[in-house]
Amino acid sequence: MARVIMKDAHASHKVQVVDDEGNTRLRGICMCGLSSNLPFCNGSHRKTEDEEEGVLYRYNEDGTREECSIQIE
């Protein structure tokens, strides 16, 4: 089932991650849903910088974007 999720996110949420050797580093948690490395941010949100307010977009697997509309019944 496909879903449309509406949220505003302008940056990733930063968390401290500890690896198996005990090293701590700061990682960004993806807030846009486009990262190929979920739940971590990989910078894919940069694709959204020129989105227009009030327009619904669909991002395809190949990285392309298209405007779309939804019908609510």
C-alpha positions in Angstrom: 0.0 0.0 0.0 1.3 3.4 -0.9 1.2 6.3 1.6 1.6 10.0 1.4 3.4 11.4 4.5 3.3 15.2 5.0 5.9 16.7 7.2 8.3 19.6 7.3 11.9 18.8 7.8 14.8 21.1 7.0 17.7 19.2 8.4 18.7 15.9 9.8 18.4 15.1 13.5 21.8 14.6 15.0 22.5 11.7 17.4 25.7 10.2 18.9 26.4 6.6 17.7 28.9 4.3 19.4 30.5 1.6 17.2 31.6 -1.9 18.2 35.1 -0.5 19.2 33.5 2.1 21.5 34.2 5.0 19.2 31.6 7.8 19.3 30.6 9.9 16.4 27.8 12.2 15.4 25.4 10.9 12.8 22.4 12.5 11.1 19.1 10.7 11.2 17.2 11.1 7.9 14.1 13.4 8.1 13.2 13.6 4.4 12.8 9.8 3.7 15.0 9.9 0.6 18.2 8.5 2.0 19.5 5.2 0.6 21.2 4.6 3.9 18.1 4.8 6.3 17.8 5.6 9.0 20.9 7.7 8.5 21.1 10.9 6.4 23.2 10.7 3.2 22.5 14.2 1.9 19.6 13.2 -0.4 17.5 16.0 1.1 19.5 18.4 -1.1 17.2 17.3 -3.9 14.3 19.0 -2.2 15.9 22.5 -2.0 13.9 23.9 -4.9 10.5 22.4 -4.1 7.6 24.9 -4.3 5.4 25.5 -1.3 2.0 23.7 -1.6 3.2 21.3 -4.4 3.2 17.5 -3.8 6.2 15.7 -5.3 7.1 12.1 -5.9 10.7 11.0 -5.9 11.4 7.9 -8.1 13.9 5.2 -7.5 16.2 6.7 -10.2 16.3 10.0 -8.3 14.0 11.9 -10.7 11.2 14.0 -9.3 7.7 14.6 -10.6 4.7 16.7 -9.4 1.7 14.6 -8.5 -1.8 15.0 -7.1 -3.9 12.9 -4.8 -7.7 12.4 -4.7 -9.3 12.1 -1.3 -12.6 10.3 -1.3 
